[in-house]
Amino acid sequence: MPRLSAWFVRAALVYLGLGFTFGGLLLANKGVPLHPLTWRLLPAHIEFLLFGWTLQLAFGVAFWILPRWQTQRGDVRPAWAALILLNAGIWLVALTGWLDWPAWSLALGRLLEATAIIAFAIHAWPRIKPWVEAPA
Ligand code: HEM
């Protein structure tokens, strides 16, 4: 597995653990109220599981497995940028909900996430190609 895929998948697993833990706390809080601020974990729960776990796992596996040119994966810089932008965006959105930060930080977080998706698409687009069959 390439180094970037290892980072994506490791980070995804950490978000899975955090996201399920927050989900469990939210669920428990519905039956037995734990703390008035527990409900503020909802944006982090959603962000960690939808973007941190699901999307990041897809990015990691796609970077690893999409067709290559011999051993080369093309321009890998946008894919590395996607890792950094996506994680910065996830934390900004999660912390905005948690700490009640202003609306602009939510918008900035979403912008970082959208830019990460565009950056990954720029990397992956040329790699989406059919096999060229060898002549019989
Ligand atoms: C990949 C897995 C998961 C995803 C993508 C996910 C996503 C979401 C989303 C989008 C919401 C907001 C729903 C809304 O506002 O209508 C939500 C709410 C919630 N989730 Fe999850 N979730 C996942 C797993 C879990 C797990 C494992 C638990 C519990 C152990 C959990 C507990 C909750 C609770 C308690 C709420 C609040 C429900 C309410 O509005 O009353 N989630 N989740």
Residues whose N, C-alpha, C, O or C-beta is under 5 A from the ligand:
A	BS01	HEM	F20 G23 G24 L26 L27 I46 L49 L50
